[in-house]
Amino acid sequence: MNSLTYFFGQDENLNAWQMSVRAILVFFVTLVLIRFGGVRIYGKKSAFDTTIMIIMGAVLARGIVGASRLDSAIAASTCMIIIHRLLAWLCMKSKILEIIIKGKARVIFQDQEVLKNNLAKEALSEADFLQSLRLETKNSTPEDVDTAYMETNGRISFVVKKNKNSS
């Protein structure tokens, strides 16, 4: 036990060496947890996934600086990853639960018309819509766009009209 205290310290009385050892351990534990949690945690950037990353980072940081026991911080983070994975699996099985937890995309442009009510529900201005249009489609006007959606990850996606001249 004495050698563990030497390496990892105890409580908030940590020296630079002990905090560094804790940081290295937490780094590798976090890699394992994210791999177990799945690529979606850091790939989709939805509210569902971002929430777990923020909370996990806060909990693990407390373990690094000694504000909480390191083993407790790792255990809490592991529980959060398991819950996240379980909820993601349940969302695959239930569309209703998926909408409750993750939300759903909202149409914000259709039939050559900006749907102002839906923009307002998403707290977006027409300028925000046009900026995303320029960034995503490289066009300044939506004439080639069939539909646009506000996605659950906060991005706007554009469905471009099919070319009528293609065979």
GUDRENLO-681480 format. One record per residue (C-alpha): residue number from 1; x, y, z. Coordinates in Angstrom, 3 decimals, always signed. Example, Ala and Ser with C-alpha at 12.3 -4.5 7.8 and 13.67 -1.06 7.14 Angstrom:
residues 2
k:1; X:+12.300; Y:-4.500; Z:+7.800
k:2; X:+13.670; Y:-1.060; Z:+7.140
END
This chain:
residues 167
k:1; X:+0.000; Y:+0.000; Z:+0.000
k:2; X:+2.888; Y:+2.340; Z:+0.757
k:3; X:+4.269; Y:+2.063; Z:-2.795
k:4; X:+0.819; Y:+2.820; Z:-4.244
k:5; X:+0.618; Y:+5.945; Z:-2.111
k:6; X:+4.097; Y:+6.922; Z:-3.284
k:7; X:+3.056; Y:+6.642; Z:-6.961
k:8; X:-0.559; Y:+7.852; Z:-6.827
k:9; X:-0.625; Y:+10.037; Z:-3.721
k:10; X:-3.564; Y:+10.470; Z:-1.427
k:11; X:-6.311; Y:+13.089; Z:-1.176
k:12; X:-5.469; Y:+16.518; Z:-2.567
k:13; X:-1.886; Y:+16.474; Z:-1.286
k:14; X:-0.325; Y:+15.458; Z:-4.608
k:15; X:+3.032; Y:+16.433; Z:-5.976
k:16; X:+3.726; Y:+16.884; Z:-9.692
k:17; X:+4.953; Y:+13.289; Z:-10.042
k:18; X:+1.827; Y:+11.783; Z:-8.471
k:19; X:-0.526; Y:+13.950; Z:-10.507
k:20; X:+1.399; Y:+13.010; Z:-13.667
k:21; X:+1.136; Y:+9.295; Z:-12.880
k:22; X:-2.599; Y:+9.712; Z:-12.289
k:23; X:-2.952; Y:+11.629; Z:-15.572
k:24; X:-1.143; Y:+8.872; Z:-17.500
k:25; X:-3.332; Y:+6.186; Z:-15.939
k:26; X:-6.529; Y:+8.171; Z:-16.596
k:27; X:-5.452; Y:+8.763; Z:-20.199
k:28; X:-5.195; Y:+5.033; Z:-20.889
k:29; X:-8.330; Y:+4.189; Z:-18.900
k:30; X:-10.227; Y:+6.830; Z:-20.889
k:31; X:-8.991; Y:+5.347; Z:-24.170
k:32; X:-10.270; Y:+1.928; Z:-23.113
k:33; X:-13.606; Y:+3.379; Z:-21.974
k:34; X:-14.099; Y:+5.278; Z:-25.218
k:35; X:-13.236; Y:+2.192; Z:-27.255
k:36; X:-15.751; Y:+0.199; Z:-25.206
k:37; X:-18.327; Y:+2.976; Z:-25.498
k:38; X:-18.008; Y:+2.959; Z:-29.261
k:39; X:-16.928; Y:+5.342; Z:-31.967
k:40; X:-20.216; Y:+7.220; Z:-31.790
k:41; X:-19.200; Y:+8.908; Z:-28.507
k:42; X:-16.656; Y:+11.118; Z:-30.203
k:43; X:-17.829; Y:+10.865; Z:-33.797
k:44; X:-21.461; Y:+11.965; Z:-33.834
k:45; X:-21.148; Y:+14.972; Z:-31.548
k:46; X:-24.825; Y:+14.880; Z:-30.653
k:47; X:-26.113; Y:+16.186; Z:-27.318
k:48; X:-26.474; Y:+12.569; Z:-26.187
k:49; X:-22.797; Y:+11.876; Z:-26.897
k:50; X:-21.365; Y:+15.258; Z:-25.911
k:51; X:-23.019; Y:+15.043; Z:-22.499
k:52; X:-21.203; Y:+11.828; Z:-21.630
k:53; X:-17.850; Y:+13.267; Z:-22.715
k:54; X:-18.255; Y:+16.425; Z:-20.615
k:55; X:-19.375; Y:+14.596; Z:-17.490
k:56; X:-16.750; Y:+11.887; Z:-17.884
k:57; X:-14.022; Y:+14.507; Z:-18.307
k:58; X:-15.145; Y:+16.342; Z:-15.189
k:59; X:-15.305; Y:+13.176; Z:-13.089
k:60; X:-11.929; Y:+11.892; Z:-14.266
k:61; X:-10.309; Y:+15.295; Z:-13.758
k:62; X:-11.336; Y:+15.132; Z:-10.093
k:63; X:-9.502; Y:+11.813; Z:-9.845
k:64; X:-6.359; Y:+13.280; Z:-11.402
k:65; X:-6.154; Y:+16.275; Z:-9.054
k:66; X:-7.127; Y:+14.288; Z:-5.966
k:67; X:-10.475; Y:+16.001; Z:-5.314
k:68; X:-12.026; Y:+12.507; Z:-5.494
k:69; X:-10.496; Y:+9.086; Z:-5.069
k:70; X:-8.982; Y:+7.905; Z:-8.342
k:71; X:-10.632; Y:+4.475; Z:-8.204
k:72; X:-14.017; Y:+6.117; Z:-7.518
k:73; X:-13.606; Y:+8.459; Z:-10.497
k:74; X:-12.703; Y:+5.531; Z:-12.773
k:75; X:-15.635; Y:+3.479; Z:-11.456
k:76; X:-18.079; Y:+6.369; Z:-11.989
k:77; X:-16.791; Y:+6.914; Z:-15.539
k:78; X:-17.087; Y:+3.217; Z:-16.300
k:79; X:-20.710; Y:+3.266; Z:-15.096
k:80; X:-21.448; Y:+6.275; Z:-17.311
k:81; X:-20.010; Y:+4.514; Z:-20.373
k:82; X:-22.036; Y:+1.386; Z:-19.623
k:83; X:-25.218; Y:+3.466; Z:-19.252
k:84; X:-24.428; Y:+5.370; Z:-22.462
k:85; X:-23.865; Y:+2.109; Z:-24.329
k:86; X:-27.063; Y:+0.604; Z:-22.910
k:87; X:-29.128; Y:+3.669; Z:-23.822
k:88; X:-27.658; Y:+3.690; Z:-27.340
k:89; X:-28.622; Y:+0.019; Z:-27.715
k:90; X:-32.129; Y:+0.669; Z:-26.371
k:91; X:-32.490; Y:+3.579; Z:-28.808
k:92; X:-31.688; Y:+1.182; Z:-31.647
k:93; X:-34.576; Y:-1.004; Z:-30.497
k:94; X:-37.129; Y:+1.748; Z:-29.787
k:95; X:-37.770; Y:+4.699; Z:-32.093
k:96; X:-39.794; Y:+6.439; Z:-29.365
k:97; X:-36.929; Y:+6.183; Z:-26.882
k:98; X:-34.522; Y:+7.331; Z:-29.577
k:99; X:-36.563; Y:+10.489; Z:-30.150
k:100; X:-36.838; Y:+11.144; Z:-26.407
k:101; X:-33.106; Y:+10.716; Z:-25.761
k:102; X:-31.515; Y:+11.881; Z:-29.000
k:103; X:-34.203; Y:+14.052; Z:-30.550
k:104; X:-34.937; Y:+14.045; Z:-34.253
k:105; X:-34.055; Y:+16.093; Z:-37.288
k:106; X:-36.362; Y:+18.994; Z:-38.141
k:107; X:-37.115; Y:+20.134; Z:-41.688
k:108; X:-36.124; Y:+23.804; Z:-42.034
k:109; X:-36.294; Y:+24.202; Z:-45.820
k:110; X:-38.638; Y:+22.502; Z:-48.261
k:111; X:-40.310; Y:+23.313; Z:-51.603
k:112; X:-38.012; Y:+26.321; Z:-52.089
k:113; X:-39.233; Y:+27.865; Z:-48.848
k:114; X:-37.470; Y:+28.509; Z:-45.555
k:115; X:-39.757; Y:+27.201; Z:-42.815
k:116; X:-39.510; Y:+30.147; Z:-40.432
k:117; X:-41.502; Y:+28.476; Z:-37.633
k:118; X:-39.091; Y:+25.546; Z:-37.611
k:119; X:-36.090; Y:+27.881; Z:-37.741
k:120; X:-37.487; Y:+29.662; Z:-34.688
k:121; X:-37.934; Y:+26.344; Z:-32.852
k:122; X:-34.235; Y:+25.671; Z:-33.464
k:123; X:-33.221; Y:+29.258; Z:-32.547
k:124; X:-31.749; Y:+29.774; Z:-36.022
k:125; X:-31.907; Y:+32.848; Z:-38.178
k:126; X:-32.147; Y:+32.858; Z:-41.958
k:127; X:-28.576; Y:+34.197; Z:-41.941
k:128; X:-27.498; Y:+31.037; Z:-40.030
k:129; X:-29.283; Y:+28.905; Z:-42.604
k:130; X:-27.640; Y:+30.726; Z:-45.536
k:131; X:-24.220; Y:+30.508; Z:-43.915
k:132; X:-24.559; Y:+26.732; Z:-43.559
k:133; X:-25.811; Y:+26.556; Z:-47.133
k:134; X:-22.658; Y:+28.304; Z:-48.364
k:135; X:-20.358; Y:+26.199; Z:-46.184
k:136; X:-21.959; Y:+22.835; Z:-46.949
k:137; X:-23.017; Y:+23.173; Z:-50.601
k:138; X:-20.694; Y:+25.943; Z:-51.836
k:139; X:-23.793; Y:+27.742; Z:-53.199
k:140; X:-25.113; Y:+31.098; Z:-52.067
k:141; X:-28.735; Y:+30.423; Z:-52.998
k:142; X:-30.854; Y:+27.362; Z:-52.185
k:143; X:-32.172; Y:+26.860; Z:-55.735
k:144; X:-30.482; Y:+23.428; Z:-56.046
k:145; X:-31.637; Y:+22.288; Z:-52.597
k:146; X:-34.659; Y:+20.036; Z:-52.257
k:147; X:-34.782; Y:+19.848; Z:-48.449
k:148; X:-32.677; Y:+20.987; Z:-45.496
k:149; X:-32.725; Y:+19.510; Z:-42.001
k:150; X:-31.494; Y:+20.695; Z:-38.647
k:151; X:-29.823; Y:+17.522; Z:-37.455
k:152; X:-29.624; Y:+16.349; Z:-33.848
k:153; X:-25.887; Y:+17.071; Z:-33.774
k:154; X:-26.512; Y:+20.769; Z:-34.473
k:155; X:-25.497; Y:+20.737; Z:-38.135
k:156; X:-27.697; Y:+21.547; Z:-41.082
k:157; X:-27.798; Y:+18.918; Z:-43.809
k:158; X:-28.900; Y:+19.651; Z:-47.357
k:159; X:-30.527; Y:+17.234; Z:-49.790
k:160; X:-29.645; Y:+18.474; Z:-53.267
k:161; X:-32.192; Y:+18.104; Z:-56.069
k:162; X:-31.587; Y:+15.260; Z:-58.448
k:163; X:-30.400; Y:+16.355; Z:-61.882
k:164; X:-33.373; Y:+15.966; Z:-64.255
k:165; X:-31.064; Y:+15.614; Z:-67.278
k:166; X:-29.197; Y:+12.545; Z:-65.954
k:167; X:-30.175; Y:+9.139; Z:-67.299
END
